[in-house]
Amino acid sequence: MMLSECAGYYKSIRSVATLAVVAFCVSTLAEAGVVDIHPGADIPSVVSTSPAGTTFVIYPGTYRLESPIEAKNGDVFMGQTACAPPKTVCPAVLSGSRIIGPSASLNGTDYEVTGQSQQGAINITTNQCEPGWEGCIYPEDLFFDGVPLQHLYSASLPKISTGQWWFNYTNNIIYFHDNPTGHVVETSVVPSAFTGDANNVTISQLTIKEFAVPAMAGAIGLPVGITSATQGTNWKVENCEILLNHGAGARMNFGMQILSNYIHNNGDLGITGGTISTQDVSGIVINQNTISYNNYAHVEPSTGAGGIKINVTKGVVIRGNTITNNDGAGIHFDTSNESPLADGNTVTDNVGGAGIQYEISLTSATFRNNQSLRNGVPDSAGISSSGVGIGSYSSVGVDTYCNVIEVPDASHVNGMLVVASDRGDNPYPPGQLLVSTGNSFHHNTVIWDSGAAGAVGYLQVDAAHQPNFFADNAPPDFNTYHLSSLSSANFIYDNNNTQGNSRKTFAQYQKAGADLHGTADTKYTSGFPTVTITSPADQSSFASSVTVAASASDPSGINKVEFYVDWSLQDTVTSSPYNFHWTDGAAGSHTVAAMAYSKAGIRSCYAVTLNKQ
C-alpha cells in the first residue's frame, strides 16, 4: 500500500476486515500528519496545537471533553477500531458529560451536588415542550446508567420523584431523588462535540454521546442560526454512533454527508439543519443511517422533533435510511425547501408526526420507493402534529410514487394527503404565495390496518386563494388500495371548491375523478411484496441498451414482475431472474420501474432514473 493510499484510506475505512491496514497506515503516516490519541488526552487541546489537515486516530476508551473540538480545514477524526453501528459498537467514545454520583450528598429528602455552574443556551420556550416536560428547554441532562431523567421546570425546589431531577441554576446545585449508590450518575456539560467553521472535516468510527446540546442544535455541526456556503462546509460523518445528546445528533450545513451512522435516543432530533436565511443549503446527502427513538426530552413535535427535520435547503438526498420509533415526524421538510429526493427509506412507527411531510416548500420534490408504515399515531402525551403517512401541505411539485403506506388504527391518522390551505407568503424572497400545485400521487400501495379509518386524498381548504387546486394538481391515479371493506369512506376528493372535503367510498372517489386506473380490494392482511432494481444504479447513463435487473420476494411467492419505462409497460417476467433488456429508449432522462405482484394479489414497485445518451 502506498502512502497516498493510506491517506485516502483514513477517509473511507468501513469494515472490521481492515484492522491490519489500520495498523500499517498508522505506522506509515506517522510523519504525514497523523496524531494518535490515547485515553487521558485532552483532544481539543491536541487539535488546537496541530496543523490543519491532521488525521487524528482515536484509540478505544472514554474521552470526557471539557470543551468542543474546534476542527481545522481538512481534519480527519477517526476511531482506531473499525466499527459499523448498530451492528458493532465504536469503542472510541467522546462524552460531553462528567460523573457526579460520588459527589452527591443526601439532604434528608433528595440527593444534591453542588458546584455545577454549567448553563447552556436556551433556544425554545416552555410552550414548545410537551405538557409536563417544560424542562426540555434546558440543554443539561442527568443520566443514571445512561438513561436520561426528566428535567423538572420550576422556580424553586419542587417535589422530585424517581426518574426526575432539578437544576438550581442560581445556586449551582443539582437535585435528584434516586440513590446513586451502585449507579453511574452523569450530567452533561459541553454544548457540542465538533464545531467550528473549518471545511472538509471527516468524522468516523466514534461514539458521540451525552453532550448538552441546545434544542435545534447538533452534537456535530455549526451552532443554530449559522449557515455558510464557504465555512463549515463539506463535512462527512460516517459510521458513528450518536446518542443521548439533548438537541440533535447532527446539524447540517452545505455539502454535509451523513452516512451509515446510528443516531438514536437524542433529546430532540436525529438530524436537523438548513438555514434561516435566504440562501438554500445545498449538497446534503443523508444515506444508510439508522435513526430511532429520538426526542427523549419531549419537545413538542410541531416545533421540530423526531427523525429528520430540515428547512430552506436545495437538492437534499435522503436515501436508504431506517427511521423508526421517533417521537415526531420521520422526515419533515419544513419551510422553503427545494427539490429534495427521499428514496428507499424505511419510515415506521414514528409517533406524534408524519412519516414523510413536505410543508410550505417549493419547486419540486420526489418521494419514491419508501415504506411509510404505521406513522402519525399520537405520542404518549396524546400529541400528533401531522398524522399522515406521506403528505404535501401548501407545497409545489411533490411527485410521490412506488411507496408503500400502511395506515394504523388510530384517530386522526391518514394515509396520504395533498392539502391546499392558507399558509400566507414565503418568508424568503421572492415572497410568493404558498400554494399546492403540481403534486402527483401515483403507482403507490396503500394498506389499512384492521379498524383503521384514515383517509387518502386531496383537501381543499383555501378556495379563496387557490380556486384551481384540483386543476393544478394531477388527480391521484394508478394506486392500489387494500382495506377491510369497500364500503368504507376512506377517500377524499371533491373536485370542486365547496371545501366540503367529504369522505367517500372508493367508487365515489373514482366518480369524482380520482384514481380512474386505480384499484381497491379487501386484501389488507396479505402484506406486500419487496422489490428492488439491483442494476443499473439510479442516475446511471448508457449509450445504446441496458439490462435492468430486479429482485422480488414475498412470503406467498411472486407471480410476475412488470417493467415500465416512463410508466409505459415494456415487458412482463414470470420467473426469476427478473431482467429486462431495454434497447429503444430515446435520449434523455427516464423513469424505469419494476412492479412486482405477489401470489396473494398485492403489488408494489421500485423505480430508478436512467439517462439515455
TARA-V97023 format. One record per residue. RES is the residue in three letters. PHI is phi in whole degrees, 0 to 359 (* if undefined). PSI is psi as a letter, one per 20 degrees, with the letter a starting at -180 (none if undefined). Layout:
# TARA-V97023
res	phi	psi
RES	PHI	PSI
RES	PHI	PSI
This chain:
# TARA-V97023
res	phi	psi
MET	*	p
MET	277	r
LEU	302	g
SER	296	h
GLU	292	h
CYS	298	g
ALA	299	g
GLY	293	h
TYR	300	h
TYR	298	h
LYS	264	i
SER	229	i
ILE	305	p
ARG	223	h
SER	243	q
VAL	293	i
ALA	291	i
THR	257	j
LEU	299	h
ALA	297	h
VAL	292	h
VAL	305	g
ALA	300	g
PHE	297	g
CYS	292	h
VAL	301	g
SER	290	g
THR	295	h
LEU	267	j
ALA	303	h
GLU	252	j
ALA	237	k
GLY	85	k
VAL	246	p
VAL	236	p
ASP	277	p
ILE	246	p
HIS	243	q
PRO	309	p
GLY	100	i
ALA	286	q
ASP	268	n
ILE	300	g
PRO	304	h
SER	292	g
VAL	298	g
VAL	295	g
SER	295	h
THR	262	j
SER	257	q
PRO	287	r
ALA	301	q
GLY	84	j
THR	280	q
THR	261	p
PHE	256	o
VAL	263	o
ILE	258	o
TYR	280	q
PRO	306	q
GLY	144	r
THR	256	p
TYR	247	o
ARG	270	o
LEU	284	q
GLU	254	i
SER	202	r
PRO	295	q
ILE	276	p
GLU	265	n
ALA	291	q
LYS	244	r
ASN	308	p
GLY	77	j
ASP	293	q
VAL	235	p
PHE	240	o
MET	219	p
GLY	293	q
GLN	292	h
THR	261	p
ALA	296	q
CYS	207	q
ALA	216	m
PRO	295	q
PRO	274	i
LYS	291	h
THR	228	q
VAL	277	q
CYS	257	o
PRO	283	i
ALA	271	o
VAL	246	p
LEU	258	p
SER	242	q
GLY	258	j
SER	242	r
ARG	237	q
ILE	279	p
ILE	234	i
GLY	307	g
PRO	297	i
SER	270	i
ALA	281	q
SER	232	q
LEU	276	p
ASN	265	j
GLY	110	h
THR	238	g
ASP	236	r
TYR	267	q
GLU	224	q
VAL	230	p
THR	269	r
GLY	74	k
GLN	257	n
SER	268	i
GLN	294	p
GLN	201	o
GLY	275	r
ALA	292	q
ILE	246	o
ASN	255	i
ILE	228	r
THR	255	r
THR	296	h
ASN	293	i
GLN	263	j
CYS	257	q
GLU	290	q
PRO	306	p
GLY	88	i
TRP	240	k
GLU	299	i
GLY	292	i
CYS	297	i
ILE	291	h
TYR	274	p
PRO	281	i
GLU	281	q
ASP	232	r
LEU	238	p
PHE	243	p
PHE	251	o
ASP	53	l
GLY	80	j
VAL	250	p
PRO	287	p
LEU	271	r
GLN	284	p
HIS	277	o
LEU	279	q
TYR	249	o
SER	198	q
ALA	284	h
SER	220	r
LEU	303	o
PRO	269	r
LYS	287	p
ILE	250	p
SER	255	r
THR	305	p
GLY	84	j
GLN	233	r
TRP	206	r
TRP	218	q
PHE	246	o
ASN	275	n
TYR	292	h
THR	291	g
ASN	254	j
ASN	63	l
ILE	234	p
ILE	260	p
TYR	239	p
PHE	210	r
HIS	261	h
ASP	284	q
ASN	293	p
PRO	282	i
THR	301	p
GLY	80	j
HIS	238	q
VAL	267	o
VAL	250	p
GLU	230	q
THR	230	q
SER	279	q
VAL	227	h
VAL	256	p
PRO	286	i
SER	195	r
ALA	271	g
PHE	231	p
THR	209	a
GLY	112	r
ASP	256	j
ALA	289	q
ASN	253	q
ASN	59	l
VAL	263	p
THR	241	p
ILE	231	p
SER	211	q
GLN	59	l
LEU	233	q
THR	262	p
ILE	234	o
LYS	212	q
GLU	62	l
PHE	264	q
ALA	277	m
VAL	278	p
PRO	299	q
ALA	306	p
MET	75	i
ALA	264	r
GLY	231	q
ALA	298	h
ILE	236	p
GLY	124	r
LEU	291	q
PRO	297	r
VAL	303	p
GLY	86	i
ILE	247	p
THR	222	q
SER	205	p
ALA	277	i
THR	236	i
GLN	230	q
GLY	68	k
THR	254	r
ASN	58	l
TRP	278	q
LYS	237	p
VAL	240	o
GLU	217	p
ASN	56	l
CYS	247	q
GLU	253	p
ILE	235	o
LEU	209	q
LEU	59	k
ASN	261	p
HIS	296	h
GLY	273	d
ALA	255	r
GLY	293	g
ALA	216	q
ARG	240	p
MET	276	q
ASN	219	a
PHE	309	p
GLY	70	j
MET	284	p
GLN	244	p
ILE	242	o
LEU	232	p
SER	57	l
ASN	257	r
TYR	249	o
ILE	245	o
HIS	212	q
ASN	53	k
ASN	269	r
GLY	291	h
ASP	234	f
LEU	230	q
GLY	289	g
ILE	224	p
THR	223	r
GLY	143	a
GLY	108	b
THR	220	r
ILE	242	k
SER	246	a
THR	272	j
GLN	256	o
ASP	294	p
VAL	280	p
SER	238	r
GLY	78	j
ILE	273	p
VAL	231	p
ILE	235	o
ASN	231	p
GLN	59	k
ASN	266	q
THR	254	o
ILE	233	o
SER	210	q
TYR	56	k
ASN	271	q
ASN	89	l
TYR	292	h
ALA	281	i
HIS	64	l
VAL	291	q
GLU	298	p
PRO	305	h
SER	292	h
THR	291	h
GLY	137	n
ALA	206	q
GLY	122	c
GLY	276	f
ILE	228	p
LYS	223	p
ILE	220	q
ASN	214	q
VAL	52	l
THR	237	r
LYS	222	p
GLY	71	k
VAL	297	p
VAL	248	o
ILE	240	o
ARG	222	p
GLY	70	k
ASN	270	q
THR	252	o
ILE	235	o
THR	222	q
ASN	57	k
ASN	271	q
ASP	268	n
GLY	136	a
ALA	297	q
GLY	290	g
ILE	228	o
HIS	232	o
PHE	268	o
ASP	231	o
THR	84	o
SER	58	k
ASN	279	q
GLU	227	p
SER	55	l
PRO	280	r
LEU	237	p
ALA	248	o
ASP	224	p
GLY	70	k
ASN	269	q
THR	257	o
VAL	240	o
THR	225	q
ASP	57	k
ASN	276	p
VAL	254	q
GLY	79	i
GLY	196	r
ALA	290	r
GLY	289	f
ILE	226	p
GLN	227	p
TYR	246	o
GLU	237	p
ILE	36	l
SER	235	r
LEU	233	r
THR	72	f
SER	186	r
ALA	199	q
THR	236	p
PHE	242	o
ARG	214	q
ASN	63	j
ASN	266	q
GLN	251	o
SER	250	n
LEU	240	p
ARG	59	k
ASN	265	r
GLY	91	i
VAL	297	p
PRO	306	q
ASP	280	a
SER	297	h
ALA	268	j
GLY	78	j
ILE	255	p
SER	216	o
SER	287	h
SER	198	n
GLY	273	n
VAL	209	q
GLY	290	g
ILE	221	p
GLY	218	q
SER	237	p
TYR	237	o
SER	48	l
SER	228	r
VAL	249	p
GLY	69	k
VAL	278	o
ASP	259	o
THR	243	o
TYR	206	q
CYS	58	k
ASN	255	q
VAL	248	p
ILE	240	p
GLU	251	p
VAL	266	o
PRO	279	r
ASP	276	n
ALA	203	q
SER	291	q
HIS	61	k
VAL	244	p
ASN	246	r
GLY	274	f
MET	216	p
LEU	222	p
VAL	244	p
VAL	237	p
ALA	261	o
SER	221	r
ASP	277	n
ARG	249	j
GLY	76	b
ASP	256	q
ASN	302	p
PRO	290	i
TYR	246	q
PRO	305	q
PRO	272	j
GLY	69	k
GLN	287	q
LEU	298	p
LEU	276	o
VAL	227	r
SER	257	o
THR	221	q
GLY	69	j
ASN	277	q
SER	212	p
PHE	229	o
HIS	209	q
HIS	55	l
ASN	251	r
THR	241	p
VAL	239	p
ILE	234	p
TRP	264	p
ASP	292	r
SER	303	p
GLY	86	i
ALA	290	p
ALA	232	j
GLY	295	r
ALA	253	q
VAL	236	p
GLY	157	a
TYR	247	p
LEU	248	p
GLN	257	o
VAL	231	k
ASP	214	l
ALA	298	h
ALA	297	h
HIS	258	h
GLN	231	m
PRO	292	i
ASN	255	k
PHE	308	g
PHE	290	h
ALA	286	h
ASP	276	i
ASN	233	p
ALA	298	p
PRO	299	q
PRO	302	q
ASP	201	q
PHE	61	k
ASN	268	q
THR	243	p
TYR	237	p
HIS	230	o
LEU	221	r
SER	288	h
SER	209	p
LEU	286	i
SER	270	i
SER	288	p
ALA	268	m
ASN	251	j
PHE	228	q
ILE	228	p
TYR	190	n
ASP	283	h
ASN	59	k
ASN	201	r
ASN	254	k
THR	290	h
GLN	61	k
GLY	288	h
ASN	46	l
SER	286	q
ARG	284	p
LYS	228	q
THR	285	r
PHE	297	h
ALA	298	g
GLN	291	h
TYR	300	g
GLN	295	h
LYS	298	h
ALA	281	i
GLY	111	j
ALA	260	q
ASP	48	l
LEU	295	h
HIS	251	j
GLY	274	r
THR	223	q
ALA	221	q
ASP	209	a
THR	252	k
LYS	271	m
TYR	257	j
THR	246	j
SER	259	j
GLY	67	b
PHE	207	q
PRO	287	q
THR	259	p
VAL	222	q
THR	215	p
ILE	276	o
THR	272	h
SER	198	q
PRO	283	r
ALA	288	q
ASP	307	p
GLN	72	j
SER	291	q
SER	245	q
PHE	214	q
ALA	269	g
SER	240	g
SER	209	r
VAL	206	q
THR	261	p
VAL	263	p
ALA	249	p
ALA	230	q
SER	244	q
ALA	210	q
SER	207	q
ASP	194	q
PRO	305	h
SER	276	i
GLY	100	r
ILE	256	p
ASN	279	g
LYS	194	r
VAL	231	p
GLU	260	q
PHE	246	p
TYR	239	q
VAL	238	o
ASP	52	k
TRP	66	k
SER	255	p
LEU	296	p
GLN	249	h
ASP	198	q
THR	232	p
VAL	240	p
THR	258	i
SER	209	q
SER	291	q
PRO	283	q
TYR	267	n
ASN	237	q
PHE	220	p
HIS	262	o
TRP	256	p
THR	234	i
ASP	247	k
GLY	282	q
ALA	284	q
ALA	298	q
GLY	127	a
SER	267	p
HIS	223	q
THR	270	p
VAL	245	p
ALA	231	q
ALA	248	p
MET	248	o
ALA	261	p
TYR	244	p
SER	279	r
LYS	291	i
ALA	278	i
GLY	94	k
ILE	246	q
ARG	236	q
SER	206	r
CYS	226	r
TYR	218	p
ALA	229	q
VAL	227	r
THR	253	p
LEU	241	q
ASN	245	o
LYS	272	p
GLN	276	none
